[in-house]
Amino acid sequence: MVLADAMSIAKASQLFVAVGTSLRVQPAASLAGIAAEHGARLVIVNAEPTPYDDLADEVVREPIGSALPALLDGIAQEAGAGR
């Protein structure tokens, strides 16, 4: 039930941000791919490469503590601009 709900949400999302994960532990890791395949913008913030990097619209290899605030500011600005 929980996984099915997560898959439905991933399919309906416009933006999927994966932070600090190798995206190797299934089935949760597959949510990034499901979101991307259904049109979500996929952003990965992780120090190391992941199996989903090729699907990502943006891959950030900076420390999470500095990358995440900058990423969230950018998302907020885009949302405010009506993108």
Secondary structure, DSSP 8 states (H G I E B T S, - for coil): -HHHHHHHHHHH-SEEEEES--S-STTTTHHHHHHHHTT-EEEEE-SS--TTGGG-SEEE-S-HHHHHHHHHHHHHHHHHTT-
